[in-house]
Amino acid sequence: MRRCYTGTQIRAAETPRLEAGDGPVLMRRAAWGLAHHTLQLLATRGRTYGSRVIGLIGKGNNGGDTLWALSFLAKRGIAIAAIPINTTTTDLHPEGLVAFRRAGGRIVDEIAPDTAAILDGVFGTGFSGSFDLPGYLATNDLSLPTTAAVIACDIPSGILADTGQIPGAALAADLTVTFAAPKVGLLAEAGSQHSGMIRVVDIGINDHLTAIEHPWWIAEIPDVAQSYGTPAWDVHKYSRGVLGVVAGSAEYPGAAVLVVNAAAATGVGYISLVAEPPRGKTVADKVISANPQAVVADHLTDKATCVVVGPGLGQTRRAKEATGAALQAALRLQIPVLVDASALDVLQAEVFERGFAALVLTPHVGEMRRLTQRLAPDLAEHSVVDQAEEFARRFGAWIVLKSATTYVFGPHGVRGLHPGRTAELATAGTGDTLAGILGAGLSRLRPEDHDFSQQLFNTLSAGVRLHSMAGELAARDGGVVVSTLEDYIRQAKRQGLE
């Protein structure tokens, strides 16, 4: 798992070094890293010596970093220039401006058509408010050459480093050279679509970063292998996980099929579909047709190690009764329960006080807002991400908030995110597939393990990553067809193991 931080957290980690008078050292380290990665990118595009690089410079430290970087580039034969943005030359970072001018840099008011790279150094991680950099450039007749690479200093200007939101507009970077650690703003929401490739430069504050409480975590491919990889040689079908599935209805029988398909592809050992009459016949026939290894029963088996409840159940009285029975069984067996779709609307506040081994909710944005409105109305004015994080803490639940950026929140402050990598997963049924993946992963866990909470968080985060990997593979083959996504889950697992 890889750590990332909000801009606020990064600034807190920098503070001891700044108070010790190390600000100039940190700035030059950052600038050297920016110059280094700029040279590397230019080299991949043909040449470095003699290339022209222009910096868009703001008046703060981000502008100072960029001016210093330009001065280092000049020593490698780069022709350097700078354009003050939304400020004047006299307000630019003093030491950075001196270094820039000593290196032969010029302040200009236009972008030469043969410019090889644009360094975006207008705003950094402390930015708040709204700014439209593309609009500013257009208003001032500053046209970017179509062949010029856009390289952001720390973060593309206009992105909120804590959230990834862009209140105004930002230049989409080909490369972001960020300092100390990845920022949430580069990986979440609209920010993730503007950051391009991300390269991290160590500036010497790692000791202070590791002391920061509640960083954000991102699952990487090795984490998929860790949580969803090949089981030990001596396992059997029950020790690989027994997943109970309470899903599907006469109106939505396909939801149960998708959950079971995904769980089977993920590698669960045993699947038991709970299908009571009268919905049971329709749902069971479809599930068994697609997965003959699944077992159909009218109640949850005592061998179950996890239960998924909700996908395609609908809003009928019987659906609500089925949800209640599944929750009661999970409580009695002390196994994780994953609640999705219409089952979320059945939850009442008292459910969270019962003492489940783990209660995992997987709402999309609309469902999260409805949950909040019913059970925590005082949070209604907060962002949906903040709602999910506080809901998890307040109610002792685990929440996987499904959106373009998917978030994972635990009851004790642990939090993760996964940037959206393909819009192809924004289609009906992919949430059912995710429920099957996560259910299969959770069924392998043992609540009695001392590190159960950490395993659970890793499993949820890695499961989201596995789901995304499958979507990316499907997109390369022409697009996601949810009924075939199980094939790409298997491919993604193999990719993780390799």
C-alpha positions in Angstrom: 0.0 0.0 0.0 1.3 3.4 -0.9 0.8 6.5 1.3 -0.5 9.8 0.0 -1.3 13.0 1.8 -3.4 16.1 1.7 -1.7 19.4 1.0 -2.5 20.4 4.6 -0.6 17.3 5.9 2.4 18.0 3.7 2.6 21.6 4.9 2.5 20.3 8.5 5.4 17.9 7.8 7.4 20.8 6.3 6.8 23.1 9.2 9.6 21.8 11.5 12.2 22.1 8.7 11.0 25.6 7.8 11.1 26.7 11.4 14.7 25.4 11.5 15.6 27.7 8.6 15.8 24.9 6.0 13.3 26.4 3.6 16.0 27.4 1.0 17.4 23.8 1.1 13.9 22.3 0.6 13.2 24.6 -2.3 16.4 23.8 -4.1 15.9 20.1 -3.6 12.4 20.4 -5.1 13.7 22.6 -8.0 16.5 20.1 -8.8 14.0 17.3 -8.9 11.7 19.3 -11.2 14.6 20.1 -13.5 15.8 16.5 -13.5 12.4 15.1 -14.6 11.9 17.9 -17.1 15.2 16.9 -18.8 14.2 13.3 -18.8 10.9 14.1 -20.5 12.6 16.3 -23.0 15.1 13.5 -23.8 12.2 11.1 -24.6 10.9 13.8 -27.1 14.1 14.1 -29.0 16.6 16.5 -27.4 17.5 18.6 -24.4 20.4 20.9 -25.3 19.1 23.9 -27.1 15.5 23.3 -26.2 13.3 26.2 -25.0 11.5 26.0 -21.7 9.1 28.6 -20.3 7.8 28.9 -16.8 4.4 30.2 -15.9 5.3 31.8 -12.5 3.1 32.8 -9.6 4.3 34.9 -6.7 4.5 32.2 -4.0 6.9 29.4 -3.2 5.6 27.3 -6.1 6.9 30.0 -8.4 10.2 30.1 -6.5 10.6 26.3 -7.0 10.0 26.8 -10.7 12.4 29.7 -11.1 15.2 27.7 -9.4 14.4 24.8 -11.6 14.7 27.0 -14.7 18.1 28.2 -13.5 19.3 24.5 -13.2 18.0 23.8 -16.7 20.0 26.6 -18.1 23.2 24.9 -16.9 22.2 22.0 -19.2 21.9 24.2 -22.3 18.2 24.9 -22.1 17.0 28.4 -23.2 14.9 29.6 -20.3 12.2 32.3 -20.0 9.4 33.1 -17.5 6.0 34.8 -17.6 4.5 36.2 -14.4 0.9 35.0 -14.0 -1.6 37.1 -12.2 1.2 39.1 -10.6 4.2 41.3 -11.5 7.9 40.6 -11.7 8.6 42.6 -8.5 6.3 40.2 -6.5 8.1 37.0 -7.6 10.1 34.9 -5.2 13.2 37.1 -4.6 15.9 34.4 -4.4 14.4 32.4 -7.1 14.3 35.4 -9.4 17.9 36.3 -8.7 19.0 32.7 -9.5 16.9 32.7 -12.7 18.4 36.0 -14.0 21.9 35.0 -13.1 21.4 31.9 -15.3 20.4 34.1 -18.2 16.7 33.8 -17.9 14.4 36.4 -19.4 11.0 37.7 -18.4 8.8 37.6 -21.5 5.2 38.3 -22.4 4.6 35.7 -25.0 5.2 32.0 -25.5 7.6 31.2 -28.4 6.1 28.7 -30.9 9.1 26.4 -30.6 8.8 26.1 -26.9 9.4 22.4 -25.9 8.0 22.5 -22.4 5.8 24.7 -20.2 6.5 24.6 -16.5 3.3 25.3 -14.5 4.5 27.1 -11.4 1.6 29.4 -10.6 0.0 27.9 -7.5 1.0 25.0 -5.2 -0.5 22.9 -2.5 -1.6 26.0 -0.4 -4.0 27.1 -3.2 -7.6 27.8 -2.2 -10.4 29.6 -3.9 -10.8 29.5 -7.7 -8.6 30.3 -10.6 -8.9 29.6 -14.4 -5.4 29.3 -15.7 -6.5 28.3 -19.3 -8.9 31.3 -19.3 -6.2 33.6 -18.1 -3.8 32.5 -20.8 -6.5 32.9 -23.5 -7.4 36.4 -22.2 -3.8 37.5 -22.4 -3.1 36.0 -25.8 -0.8 33.4 -24.5 -1.2 30.4 -26.7 0.5 27.1 -25.8 2.2 25.3 -28.7 0.5 22.1 -29.4 3.8 20.2 -29.3 4.9 21.6 -25.9 4.9 19.4 -22.9 3.1 20.8 -19.8 4.9 19.9 -16.6 3.3 20.9 -13.3 5.4 21.9 -10.3 4.1 19.9 -7.3 0.5 20.1 -8.5 -1.3 21.6 -11.5 -2.4 25.2 -10.7 -6.0 25.4 -9.6 -6.4 21.9 -8.1 -7.3 21.8 -4.4 -4.5 19.6 -3.0 -6.7 18.2 -0.2 -9.6 17.0 -2.4 -8.7 17.0 -6.1 -11.5 19.4 -6.8 -11.0 22.2 -9.4 -13.2 25.2 -8.6 -12.0 27.0 -11.7 -10.0 25.4 -14.5 -6.5 23.9 -14.7 -4.0 23.0 -17.4 -3.9 19.3 -17.9 -0.3 18.3 -17.3 1.6 15.7 -19.2 3.8 15.3 -16.1 3.5 16.4 -12.5 6.7 16.5 -10.5 5.4 16.4 -6.9 7.5 16.9 -3.7 7.8 14.6 -0.7 4.9 12.4 -1.4 1.9 12.1 -3.8 -0.9 14.5 -3.0 -4.6 13.5 -2.7 -5.4 16.3 -5.2 -3.3 14.5 -7.9 -5.2 11.2 -7.4 -8.8 12.1 -6.6 -11.7 13.6 -8.4 -11.0 16.0 -11.4 -7.4 16.4 -10.2 -6.6 12.9 -11.3 -7.6 13.7 -14.8 -5.2 16.7 -14.9 -2.0 15.3 -13.3 -0.6 13.1 -16.1 2.4 11.0 -15.1 3.4 11.6 -11.5 7.0 11.6 -10.3 7.8 12.1 -6.6 11.0 13.9 -5.5 12.3 13.3 -2.0 13.1 16.6 -0.4 14.0 15.3 3.1 10.9 15.4 5.2 10.1 11.7 5.3 10.6 11.5 9.0 8.0 14.1 9.6 5.6 12.6 7.1 5.6 9.2 8.8 4.5 10.9 12.0 1.4 12.3 10.3 -1.8 10.6 11.6 -4.3 9.2 9.1 -2.6 9.4 5.8 -4.4 8.2 2.7 -3.6 4.8 1.3 -3.6 3.6 -2.3 -3.6 -0.1 -3.2 -1.0 -1.1 -5.8 -0.8 -4.2 -7.9 1.3 -6.2 -5.4 -1.5 -5.6 -2.9 -3.9 -7.3 -5.2 -1.6 -10.4 -5.3 -1.4 -10.2 -1.5 -5.1 -10.2 -0.8 -6.4 -12.0 -3.9 -3.5 -14.2 -5.0 -2.9 -17.9 -5.1 -4.0 -19.7 -1.9 -1.7 -22.0 0.0 -1.2 -25.5 -1.3 -3.1 -27.2 1.5 -6.3 -25.3 1.4 -9.7 -26.8 0.8 -13.0 -25.3 -0.5 -14.1 -24.2 3.0 -10.8 -22.7 4.0 -10.7 -20.7 0.7 -13.9 -18.9 1.9 -17.6 -19.7 2.0 -19.6 -16.8 0.7 -23.3 -16.5 1.3 -25.1 -14.4 -1.3 -28.5 -12.9 -0.7 -29.3 -11.1 -4.0 -31.5 -11.0 -7.0 -35.3 -11.0 -7.4 -37.8 -11.8 -10.1 -37.3 -8.2 -11.4 -33.5 -8.2 -11.1 -32.3 -11.9 -11.3 -29.1 -10.8 -13.1 -27.7 -9.1 -10.1 -27.3 -12.4 -8.3 -25.6 -13.9 -11.3 -23.1 -11.0 -11.5 -22.3 -11.3 -7.8 -21.7 -15.0 -8.0 -19.8 -14.8 -11.3 -17.4 -12.3 -9.8 -16.9 -14.2 -6.6 -16.2 -17.4 -8.5 -13.7 -15.6 -10.8 -12.0 -14.0 -7.7 -11.4 -17.5 -6.3 -13.8 -18.1 -3.4 -14.0 -21.7 -2.4 -17.8 -22.2 -1.9 -20.8 -20.1 -2.8 -24.2 -20.5 -1.2 -27.1 -18.6 -2.8 -29.9 -17.9 -0.4 -33.0 -18.0 -2.5 -36.3 -18.3 -0.7 -39.5 -18.9 -2.7 -41.1 -17.4 -4.6 -38.2 -15.3 -6.0 -35.9 -18.2 -5.4 -36.7 -20.3 -8.5 -36.1 -17.5 -11.0 -32.9 -16.4 -9.4 -31.6 -19.8 -8.6 -32.2 -21.1 -12.2 -30.2 -18.2 -13.7 -27.3 -18.5 -11.1 -27.0 -22.3 -11.5 -27.1 -22.0 -15.3 -24.1 -19.7 -15.2 -22.3 -21.3 -12.2 -23.3 -24.9 -11.6 -20.8 -25.1 -8.7 -23.0 -22.7 -6.6 -25.3 -24.2 -4.0 -28.8 -22.9 -3.5 -30.4 -22.9 0.0 -33.3 -21.2 1.7 -31.1 -20.0 4.6 -27.5 -19.0 5.2 -25.2 -22.0 5.9 -23.5 -22.0 9.2 -20.2 -22.6 7.4 -20.4 -19.1 5.8 -17.4 -16.9 6.4 -19.0 -13.8 4.8 -22.3 -12.8 3.4 -23.2 -10.3 0.6 -26.7 -8.9 0.9 -28.6 -6.5 -1.3 -27.8 -6.5 -5.0 -31.0 -6.7 -7.0 -33.2 -7.6 -4.0 -35.6 -4.7 -4.6 -37.8 -2.9 -2.1 -40.5 -5.5 -1.4 -41.5 -6.7 2.1 -39.8 -10.1 1.4 -36.6 -8.3 0.3 -36.5 -6.4 3.6 -37.1 -9.7 5.5 -34.3 -11.4 3.6 -32.0 -8.5 4.5 -32.9 -8.7 8.1 -32.4 -12.5 8.2 -29.0 -12.1 6.5 -27.9 -9.5 9.0 -29.1 -11.6 12.0 -27.2 -14.7 10.6 -24.0 -12.7 10.1 -24.3 -11.4 13.7 -24.9 -14.9 15.1 -21.9 -16.4 13.1 -19.7 -13.3 13.7 -18.7 -13.1 10.1 -18.3 -10.0 7.9 -21.4 -8.8 6.1 -21.3 -6.6 3.0 -24.5 -4.5 2.5 -25.1 -3.1 -1.0 -27.9 -1.6 -3.1 -31.4 -1.7 -1.8 -30.4 -3.4 1.5 -28.7 -0.1 2.4 -32.1 1.6 2.6 -33.3 -1.0 5.2 -30.5 -0.1 7.7 -31.6 1.6 10.9 -29.3 3.2 13.5 -29.8 0.3 15.9 -28.2 -2.1 13.4 -24.8 -0.5 14.0 -25.0 -1.2 17.7 -25.3 -5.0 17.4 -21.6 -5.9 17.4 -21.0 -7.3 13.9 -17.6 -8.8 13.2 -17.5 -6.2 10.4 -20.2 -4.3 8.7 -19.2 -3.2 5.2 -21.4 -0.8 3.3 -20.8 -0.2 -0.4 -23.0 2.8 -1.4 -22.7 4.9 -4.5 -22.9 8.6 -4.1 -26.7 8.8 -4.1 -27.1 6.0 -1.7 -24.6 7.6 0.7 -26.5 10.8 0.7 -29.7 8.9 1.5 -28.0 7.1 4.3 -26.7 10.3 5.7 -30.1 12.1 5.4 -31.8 9.3 7.3 -29.2 8.4 10.0 -26.9 11.5 10.3 -28.8 14.5 9.0 -26.4 16.9 10.7 -23.9 15.9 8.0 -26.2 16.7 5.1 -24.4 19.9 4.2 -21.0 18.2 4.1 -19.4 16.8 0.9 -20.4 13.2 0.2 -16.8 12.1 0.8 -16.8 13.8 4.3 -20.1 12.3 4.9 -18.8 8.8 4.3 -15.7 9.3 6.4 -17.6 10.6 9.4 -20.4 8.0 9.0 -17.8 5.3 9.2 -16.4 6.7 12.4 -19.7 7.5 14.0 -21.4 4.2 13.3 -18.4 1.8 13.4 -18.8 0.7 9.9 -16.6 0.2 6.9 -17.6 2.2 3.8 -16.6 1.7 0.2 -17.9 4.9 -1.5 -18.3 4.1 -5.2 -17.8 7.0 -7.6 -15.3 8.1 -10.3 -12.8 8.1 -7.4 -13.6 5.3 -5.0 -13.0 5.8 -1.3 -12.5 3.3 1.5 -13.2 4.4 5.1 -12.8 2.5 8.3 -14.3 3.1 11.8 -11.0 4.2 13.4 -9.9 6.8 10.8 -8.1 4.6 8.3 -8.8 5.8 4.7 -8.0 4.9 1.2 -8.7 6.1 -2.3 -8.5 4.7 -5.8 -8.5 7.1 -8.8 -10.9 6.3 -11.6 -8.9 4.9 -14.5 -11.7 4.2 -16.9 -15.3 5.5 -17.4 -16.2 2.1 -18.8 -17.1 0.9 -15.3 -19.8 3.5 -15.1 -22.5 1.0 -16.2 -25.2 -1.0 -14.7 -24.1 -4.2 -12.9 -20.5 -3.3 -12.2 -21.4 -2.5 -8.6 -22.7 -6.1 -8.3 -19.4 -7.3 -9.7 -17.5 -5.3 -7.1 -19.7 -6.8 -4.4 -18.8 -10.3 -5.5 -15.0 -9.5 -5.6 -15.1 -7.9 -2.1 -17.3 -10.7 -0.7 -14.8 -13.3 -2.0 -11.9 -11.4 -0.4 -13.7 -10.9 2.9 -14.6 -14.6 3.1 -10.9 -15.5 3.4 -10.5 -13.4 6.6 -10.7 -14.6 10.1 -12.2 -12.0 12.6 -10.3 -13.7 15.5 -6.9 -12.6 13.9 -5.2 -9.9 15.8 -4.7 -7.8 12.7 -8.2 -8.4 11.3 -9.0 -4.7 10.9 -5.8 -4.1 8.8 -6.5 -7.2 6.7 -10.0 -6.0 6.1 -8.9 -2.6 5.0 -6.2 -4.1 2.7 -8.8 -6.5 1.2 -11.3 -3.8 0.5 -8.7 -1.5 -1.0 -7.1 -4.2 -3.1 -10.5 -5.4 -4.2 -11.4 -2.0 -5.6 -8.0 -2.0 -7.4 -8.7 -5.5 -8.9 -12.1 -4.3 -10.1 -10.5 -1.3 -11.7 -7.8 -3.4 -13.4 -10.5 -5.7 -14.8 -12.3 -2.7 -16.2 -9.2 -1.3 -17.8 -8.5 -4.7 -19.5 -12.1 -4.8 -20.7 -11.9 -1.3 -22.0 -8.8 -2.2 -24.1 -10.8 -5.0 -25.7 -13.5 -2.6 -26.9 -15.5 -1.8 -23.7 -17.0 -3.2 -20.6 -19.8 -5.8 -21.1 -20.7 -6.5 -17.5 -21.7 -10.1 -18.2 -18.1 -10.9 -19.4 -16.3 -8.9 -16.7 -15.5 -12.1 -14.8 -13.1 -13.1 -17.6 -11.2 -9.8 -17.0 -11.1 -10.4 -13.3 -9.2 -13.6 -13.9 -6.8 -11.7 -16.3 -6.3 -9.0 -13.8 -5.5 -11.5 -11.0 -2.9 -13.1 -13.3 -1.5 -9.6 -14.0 -1.1 -9.0 -10.3 0.7 -12.2 -9.8 3.1 -11.5 -12.6 
